[in-house]
Amino acid sequence: MRSQGFTLIELVCVIVILGCLTAIAVPRFLNLTDAAGRASVEKHAHAFTMAVQFVRMRYDLSRRSGAVDNLAGFASGNVDTNTSGYPVDTANGNAIPNNLTGATRCRNVFAAIIAGPAPICGGNLACNESHDFQARTVSAQTCRFDYIEDTEPARFFIYNATTGVVLTTNP
């Protein structure tokens, strides 16, 4: 009479098969995480670029000149522009200084012009696990938005509020 159960050979075969499946699945899973980070940066940088151009278009269509507080007809009507007509704040600031206030203004612009909830921290808002991006300044009138979900490799986009140009680094 044969007892019920698995033989040692059967158990070793199952372990080998599971090991092979794990060796295939883990790198693919890690690659998906990397791809998700890349896609998030690309999506947000593109949305930000388009929104900056929409602000500038609204500025031109309203025949405004100089710095404008609370540009009507865009977002909540609280977007402020610099003298070039590009967004720089939402609290009646018309320039982005290279300091903590500037980082707060960068965060304000990001949150105001991108539709939907903005997963961003920086400036006077501390970062936590709910944030995907951190705003900071790299010089006057220049914001950098770092992807902080996965910091290796460094992924970010830079917004030049003087020219409206957005450059992406997304390896």
N, C-alpha and C positions, 0 to 999 in steps of 0.2 A: 504494500500500500504506500502510495506516494503522498508526502505531506504537502500542504498548500503553502505557497510562498515563491519568492524569486530566488534564482540561483545567483551565485556570485558573478558569474559571467553576464547575466542579464542586468544586474545592478551596475556593473562597470560600463556596459554599453550605454545605458541610460545616462550615466554621469558624463561620458565622453560626448554624447549627442548634445546634452545640455551645455557643456563647455563650448562646443563649436557654435551653437546658437548664440551664446553670450558673446563670444568673440566677434561675431558678425553684428549683433544688435547694438552693443555698447558704442562702437565708433560711429555708427549711423545716428544714434541718439545724440551723441556729443556734436556731431555735424549739424543736426537739426537745431540745437541750441545756438550754435554759431550763426546759422542761417537766419534764425529768428531775430537775433540782435542786429544783423546786417539789414534785414527787412524793416525793422522798427526805425532805425536811423534813416534809411532811405525814404520811408513813408513820411516821417516827421519833417525831414529836411525839405522834401518836395512840397508838402502842405504849407510849410513856413514860407518857402520861396513864392508860391502862388499867392499866399495871403499878403505878403509884402507888396507884391505887384498890384493886388487889388486895392490896397490902401493907397498906393501911389496913384492909381487910376482914379480913385474917388477924390483924391486931393486935386488932381488935374481937372476932373469934371466939375468940381465945385468952384473952379477958377480961384483957388486960394493961392496965396504967396506967403513966404516966410513961415515961421513956426506956427503951428495950429494946436490949440487945446481942444480936445473933444471933437474930433472930426465927425461930422454928421454923416449918417448913411452907411456906416461900417461898424460891424460887431455891435457892441452895446452903446455905441456913440461916445465912448470914453477914450478912444485911441488918440494919443498926442503925436504930432509929427515934428521933425526938426525942420530947418530951413530948406532942406532938399526935398521935403514932402514924404519922407520915409518914417515908419513908426518907431518911436523911442520910449514911450511910457503910456500909462493909463491914469496917472495921478498928477496931471498938469506939469510934467517935466518935459523939456524940449531938447534935451541932450542926454547922452549916456557918458557919465564920467567913468574913469578907470579906478573904481573903488567899490565898496560894499553897496552903496546907493546905486551905482551903475549895474551891478549884478541883479539887484532887486528890480530895476527898470527892465533889464533883459528878460527876467522871469515874467514880469507883468505883460510885456509885449507878446511873448510866447503864449501865455495863457489866454490873452485877449483875442489874438488873431487866428489861432487854430481852433476850428470848430470841434466841439466835444470836450470832454474833461482832459485837461493838460496834466500829464504826470511829471511835473517839474518842480524842483526845489532850487535853492540858491539865494544869495543875497540875505535878506532877513528871515528866510524860511529854511529851517534845518531839514536835511534830507532824512528819509526813512525808507523802509522797504516798499512803500507804495509809489515811490518816484522812479521814473525811468531815466530822466535827464536832470542835469544840474547846470544852472546858468551861472556864468561868471564873465568878467570882462578881461580882454587881453590888451586893450588900449582904449583910449577915449573913442566913443562912437563904434566900438567893435565888441560884439557879444560872441561868446563861445558856449555851445550847448553840448556838454559831454554826456554820452550814454553811460549810465552808471550801473546798469543791471549786470553787465559783464565787462570788466575793465581791460581785459587782454584779448585781442589787441585794442588799442585806444581807438574809439569811434566817436566822432563828433562832427558838428557843422558850425561854421563861423559866419556871422552876419555882420556886414559892414553897413552901418546905418547912414553913412555919408553917400554911398553909391547904391545901396540896396542889393548888393551882390551877396549871395549865399554860396559858400564853398564847403564841400563835404569831404571828410576823410573817413572812409568806411572800408577798411581792408577785409 
